[in-house]
Amino acid sequence: MRRTSQEWLGLAAAFVVAGAVVAFLVSILGSFLGLPVAGIGVLIAAALALLAYPVFRVPASSAPSGSPPAQERTVMNAAPLVGIVMGSQSDMAVMEECAKTLEAFGVPYELVVASAHRQPAKVHEWAAGLAGRGLKVVIAAAGKAAHLGGVVAAYTPLPVIAVPMKTSDLGGLDSLLSMVQMPSGVPVACVSINGARNAAILAAEILGTSMPEYRAAVERLKSEMAGA
Ligand code: RP5
C-alpha cells in the first residue's frame, strides 16, 4: 500500500514517542539488572511504534491518491461554450484530459461536478440553464449505471456527448451501455470508455460547424496527426 507523506509523518512521530518511552524503561531496567538490553529495546521500540501508529496517524484525504481534487470552474475568462459535467470527483483524473484538450483548442468551458442520483436538483438546474447562457455543447462523464448524460439531455436542447467511465466492477461496459443505449427521442452521443480527449475533439468539431476558429483548430490537429 502506498502511504501519503502525512501517514509517513504520523509513523515517524509514533516511532519517536515509542522510542523515547522504551529508552526510558530500558535505562531503568538496565540499571537494576545490568543486562545488555539495548538490542531488545530497539525491537520493542519498533513494535511499539507500529502499535502506536494508529493513534498518531494524521488522517489522509479521502480523495483517491493520484487524482487531483475536482474544482468546479469556468476557464478562459470568456463565456463558456462547452459545459463539462461529471458524476463524481472520482471522474476528474480522467476528465482532466478533456479540459486540457479544450484549452489547447482555445474553447472556453465550464466544469461542474453533479451526480444524477445524488444531486438531481443540481443537475436539473444546471442543464436547464445551459442554452439560455449561450453554451453550445455538453460533455457528460459518469460511471456504472451512468444516467447522467441522458438526464442532462432530457433538460437541454444542446447536443450531449457522453464519456463512459471505466469502472472497477465491469471495466466500463456498464457505463458504456447505460450511455449508448438511450431510448429513441433523447439522443446522447457516446465516445469510447474513458474517451475524454475524443469528447473534447468532437465538441470542437460541433462548434466548428458554425465557428471557423474551432474548425481551423480541428484541421490543424488532423494535419499534425497525419504528420503533415
Ligand atoms: C458515478 O458513479 C460517477 O460518475 C462515478 O464514475 C461513479 C462512482 O462514483 P463515486 O462513488 O466515486 O462518487 O456516479
Boltz pocket constraint, residues with backbone or C-beta under 6 A from the ligand:
constraints:
  - pocket:
      binder: B
      contacts: [[A, 86], [A, 87], [A, 88], [A, 89], [A, 90], [A, 91], [A, 115], [A, 141], [A, 142], [A, 143], [A, 144], [A, 165], [A, 166]]
      max_distance: 6.0
